Amino acid sequence: MVIVVSLGGVSYANHHGQNQEKANKVITPTPSSSTSSKDDRLYISYNKDKTWLNDQGVAPVKFVVSPDTEVQIKGERTGTVYKTFRTKKESGPVTIHYQFEYVAKYEVIATKKGKRIVKHLTVKR
């Protein structure tokens, strides 16, 4: 028995098989690190150790907030709104400053796209 194989036939079969493989291959998109998921996060932080009235009678507090967020500072007992901030759409955290003038308990409320975080802050003497 003699088997005759031509190089042209092998080349055709090899090329045709690869094309068929590519046609049958299902390509699933890989999840990328999209900015929309990062932009949707809601966060607010501050240093709780620095909520004391200083010699000038104020407690300056620095808040680090997610971009595109509304922040409201209000009295915990009274419900009085002392300040409302609206951060802009940025690519990262936004820093806002507020000087508390009274010894009291406050709520710091961050709202973004239907999500809400409430932090409790106590200003001491």
Contacts in CASP RR format, 6 or more apart in sequence:
PFRMAT RR
TARGET T0000
AUTHOR 0000-0000-0000
METHOD contacts of the structure
MODEL  1
MVIVVSLGGVSYANHHGQNQEKANKVITPTPSSSTSSKDDRLYISYNKDK
TWLNDQGVAPVKFVVSPDTEVQIKGERTGTVYKTFRTKKESGPVTIHYQF
EYVAKYEVIATKKGKRIVKHLTVKR
35 91 0 8 1.000
39 67 0 8 1.000
39 68 0 8 1.000
39 89 0 8 1.000
40 112 0 8 1.000
40 113 0 8 1.000
41 66 0 8 1.000
42 66 0 8 1.000
42 69 0 8 1.000
42 110 0 8 1.000
42 111 0 8 1.000
42 112 0 8 1.000
42 113 0 8 1.000
42 115 0 8 1.000
42 116 0 8 1.000
42 117 0 8 1.000
43 64 0 8 1.000
43 65 0 8 1.000
43 66 0 8 1.000
43 93 0 8 1.000
43 110 0 8 1.000
43 117 0 8 1.000
44 63 0 8 1.000
44 64 0 8 1.000
44 65 0 8 1.000
44 66 0 8 1.000
44 69 0 8 1.000
44 71 0 8 1.000
44 108 0 8 1.000
44 110 0 8 1.000
44 117 0 8 1.000
44 119 0 8 1.000
45 63 0 8 1.000
45 64 0 8 1.000
46 61 0 8 1.000
46 62 0 8 1.000
46 63 0 8 1.000
46 64 0 8 1.000
46 108 0 8 1.000
46 119 0 8 1.000
46 121 0 8 1.000
47 61 0 8 1.000
47 62 0 8 1.000
48 121 0 8 1.000
50 59 0 8 1.000
50 60 0 8 1.000
50 61 0 8 1.000
50 62 0 8 1.000
51 59 0 8 1.000
51 61 0 8 1.000
51 100 0 8 1.000
51 121 0 8 1.000
51 122 0 8 1.000
51 123 0 8 1.000
51 124 0 8 1.000
52 59 0 8 1.000
52 123 0 8 1.000
52 124 0 8 1.000
52 125 0 8 1.000
53 59 0 8 1.000
53 100 0 8 1.000
53 103 0 8 1.000
53 123 0 8 1.000
53 124 0 8 1.000
53 125 0 8 1.000
54 60 0 8 1.000
57 101 0 8 1.000
58 99 0 8 1.000
58 100 0 8 1.000
58 101 0 8 1.000
59 99 0 8 1.000
59 100 0 8 1.000
59 101 0 8 1.000
59 123 0 8 1.000
60 97 0 8 1.000
60 98 0 8 1.000
60 99 0 8 1.000
60 100 0 8 1.000
61 97 0 8 1.000
61 98 0 8 1.000
61 99 0 8 1.000
61 100 0 8 1.000
61 121 0 8 1.000
62 95 0 8 1.000
62 96 0 8 1.000
62 97 0 8 1.000
63 71 0 8 1.000
63 95 0 8 1.000
63 96 0 8 1.000
63 97 0 8 1.000
63 98 0 8 1.000
63 108 0 8 1.000
64 93 0 8 1.000
64 94 0 8 1.000
64 95 0 8 1.000
65 71 0 8 1.000
65 85 0 8 1.000
65 87 0 8 1.000
65 93 0 8 1.000
65 94 0 8 1.000
65 95 0 8 1.000
65 96 0 8 1.000
65 110 0 8 1.000
66 87 0 8 1.000
66 92 0 8 1.000
66 93 0 8 1.000
66 94 0 8 1.000
66 110 0 8 1.000
66 112 0 8 1.000
67 87 0 8 1.000
67 88 0 8 1.000
67 89 0 8 1.000
67 90 0 8 1.000
67 91 0 8 1.000
67 92 0 8 1.000
67 93 0 8 1.000
67 94 0 8 1.000
68 87 0 8 1.000
68 88 0 8 1.000
68 89 0 8 1.000
68 90 0 8 1.000
68 112 0 8 1.000
68 113 0 8 1.000
69 86 0 8 1.000
69 87 0 8 1.000
69 94 0 8 1.000
69 110 0 8 1.000
69 111 0 8 1.000
69 112 0 8 1.000
70 84 0 8 1.000
70 85 0 8 1.000
70 86 0 8 1.000
70 87 0 8 1.000
70 110 0 8 1.000
70 111 0 8 1.000
70 112 0 8 1.000
71 84 0 8 1.000
71 85 0 8 1.000
71 86 0 8 1.000
71 87 0 8 1.000
71 96 0 8 1.000
71 108 0 8 1.000
71 109 0 8 1.000
71 110 0 8 1.000
71 111 0 8 1.000
72 81 0 8 1.000
72 83 0 8 1.000
72 84 0 8 1.000
72 85 0 8 1.000
72 107 0 8 1.000
72 108 0 8 1.000
72 109 0 8 1.000
72 111 0 8 1.000
73 81 0 8 1.000
73 82 0 8 1.000
73 83 0 8 1.000
73 84 0 8 1.000
73 98 0 8 1.000
73 106 0 8 1.000
73 107 0 8 1.000
73 108 0 8 1.000
73 109 0 8 1.000
74 80 0 8 1.000
74 81 0 8 1.000
74 82 0 8 1.000
74 106 0 8 1.000
74 107 0 8 1.000
74 109 0 8 1.000
75 81 0 8 1.000
75 82 0 8 1.000
75 104 0 8 1.000
75 105 0 8 1.000
75 106 0 8 1.000
75 107 0 8 1.000
76 104 0 8 1.000
76 105 0 8 1.000
76 106 0 8 1.000
76 107 0 8 1.000
76 120 0 8 1.000
77 104 0 8 1.000
77 105 0 8 1.000
79 107 0 8 1.000
82 98 0 8 1.000
82 106 0 8 1.000
83 98 0 8 1.000
85 96 0 8 1.000
85 98 0 8 1.000
87 94 0 8 1.000
87 96 0 8 1.000
88 94 0 8 1.000
100 106 0 8 1.000
100 121 0 8 1.000
100 123 0 8 1.000
102 123 0 8 1.000
103 123 0 8 1.000
103 124 0 8 1.000
103 125 0 8 1.000
104 122 0 8 1.000
104 123 0 8 1.000
105 120 0 8 1.000
105 121 0 8 1.000
105 122 0 8 1.000
105 123 0 8 1.000
106 120 0 8 1.000
106 121 0 8 1.000
106 122 0 8 1.000
106 123 0 8 1.000
107 118 0 8 1.000
107 119 0 8 1.000
107 120 0 8 1.000
107 121 0 8 1.000
108 118 0 8 1.000
108 119 0 8 1.000
108 120 0 8 1.000
108 121 0 8 1.000
109 116 0 8 1.000
109 117 0 8 1.000
109 118 0 8 1.000
109 119 0 8 1.000
110 116 0 8 1.000
110 117 0 8 1.000
110 118 0 8 1.000
110 119 0 8 1.000
END
